Amino acid sequence: MAKQKKILRSFESNDPLDHYITEISFRMTPAQKKLYEVTLMHPKSIMMGAPEVLQLLQNLIRAIKAKNVIDVGVFTGCSTLAQALALPEDGKVVACDIQEETIKLGKPFWEE
Ligand SMILES: C[S@@+](CC[C@H](N)C(=O)[O-])C[C@H]1O[C@@H](n2cnc3c(N)ncnc32)[C@H](O)[C@@H]1O
């Protein structure tokens, strides 16, 4: 029986094909890209929402025309920013976390 490849999130993969596919299919704003790069340097970067998951989440938010989002578990806020960008001008994200430290890393990119 063939050994199954362990499924990794894009940013955990060393496979150049995974990198190529994700590079050409992500639609991140400059602020998202910067936050993604900063978060990758964090010792707990494994907690970051994978870009492919966040892009799917954005598509779902747009599909149901959501106006309000509650983001429980912010970390540096990659999910918070992705969701905010998918909402209409009058949309609102309520972002909750039990710690402040990593949120501070993300806030400048939310503002940008
Ligand atoms: C996997 S990370 C979230 C990743 C983030 N959504 C992203 O896309 O990068 C989990 C976060 O949940 C937070 N957390 C843990 N327990 C929590 C709780 N009871 N209420 C709110 N946040 C919590 C942690 O502090 C951590 O920042």
The ligand as an SDF file (V2000), in Angstrom:
LIG
                    3D

 27 29  0  0  0  0  0  0  0  0999 V2000
   -4.7950   28.9980   16.3040 C   0  0  0  0  0  0  0  0  0  0  0  0
   -4.6090   30.6080   17.0080 S   0  0  0  0  0  0  0  0  0  0  0  0
   -5.7180   31.5940   16.0380 C   0  0  0  0  0  0  0  0  0  0  0  0
   -5.1860   31.8500   14.6480 C   0  0  0  0  0  0  0  0  0  0  0  0
   -5.8420   33.0040   13.9400 C   0  0  0  0  0  0  0  0  0  0  0  0
   -7.2810   32.8300   13.8190 N   0  0  0  0  0  0  0  0  0  0  0  0
   -5.1890   33.2270   12.5750 C   0  0  0  0  0  0  0  0  0  0  0  0
   -5.8560   33.0910   11.5510 O   0  0  0  0  0  0  0  0  0  0  0  0
   -3.9850   33.4990   12.5190 O   0  0  0  0  0  0  0  0  0  0  0  0
   -5.5450   30.4420   18.5150 C   0  0  0  0  0  0  0  0  0  0  0  0
   -5.7110   31.7270   19.3410 C   0  0  0  0  0  0  0  0  0  0  0  0
   -6.7850   31.4900   20.2470 O   0  0  0  0  0  0  0  0  0  0  0  0
   -6.5330   32.1730   21.4590 C   0  0  0  0  0  0  0  0  0  0  0  0
   -7.3750   31.5840   22.5110 N   0  0  0  0  0  0  0  0  0  0  0  0
   -7.1710   30.4690   23.2370 C   0  0  0  0  0  0  0  0  0  0  0  0
   -8.1800   30.2630   24.0900 N   0  0  0  0  0  0  0  0  0  0  0  0
   -9.0700   31.2820   23.8920 C   0  0  0  0  0  0  0  0  0  0  0  0
  -10.3180   31.6260   24.4720 C   0  0  0  0  0  0  0  0  0  0  0  0
  -10.8660   30.8890   25.4420 N   0  0  0  0  0  0  0  0  0  0  0  0
  -10.9420   32.7340   24.0350 N   0  0  0  0  0  0  0  0  0  0  0  0
  -10.3890   33.5040   23.0500 C   0  0  0  0  0  0  0  0  0  0  0  0
   -9.2080   33.2150   22.4510 N   0  0  0  0  0  0  0  0  0  0  0  0
   -8.5540   32.1260   22.8810 C   0  0  0  0  0  0  0  0  0  0  0  0
   -5.0370   32.0020   21.6360 C   0  0  0  0  0  0  0  0  0  0  0  0
   -4.5040   33.0060   22.4910 O   0  0  0  0  0  0  0  0  0  0  0  0
   -4.5180   32.1100   20.1910 C   0  0  0  0  0  0  0  0  0  0  0  0
   -4.1090   33.4290   19.8940 O   0  0  0  0  0  0  0  0  0  0  0  0
  1  2  1  0
  2  3  1  0
  2 10  1  0
  3  4  1  0
  4  5  1  0
  5  6  1  0
  5  7  1  0
  7  8  2  0
  7  9  1  0
 10 11  1  0
 11 12  1  0
 11 26  1  0
 12 13  1  0
 13 14  1  0
 13 24  1  0
 14 15  1  0
 14 23  1  0
 15 16  2  0
 16 17  1  0
 17 18  1  0
 17 23  2  0
 18 19  1  0
 18 20  2  0
 20 21  1  0
 21 22  2  0
 22 23  1  0
 24 25  1  0
 24 26  1  0
 26 27  1  0
M  CHG  2   2   1   9  -1
M  END
$$$$
